[in-house]
Amino acid sequence: MSAVHTSSMECTITLSEEERVQLLSFLKQALHDKQIEVHRTDALEYRQFVQKEETLLRGLIAKLQS
């Protein structure tokens, strides 16, 4: 079995207030779409995948709102 290496990359992006608001709007719409997708998904593995994406979107939204 091979070892799995994960790395974290930190990135800083400078956005104008208008860009931040627009990006936040896109992310909120994507989150809404993911919530609907989770609700309509029966396949367990795919549901878990979509739930991870939903969690990621929630984290991004939280960062942009702070």
Number of C-alpha atoms within 10 A of each C-alpha: 3 4 5 5 5 6 5 5 5 5 5 5 5 7 10 9 9 9 11 14 14 12 16 19 13 13 17 16 13 16 19 13 13 20 15 11 16 18 11 10 13 10 9 10 10 13 17 13 11 17 17 13 16 20 13 13 20 15 12 15 18 11 10 12 10 5
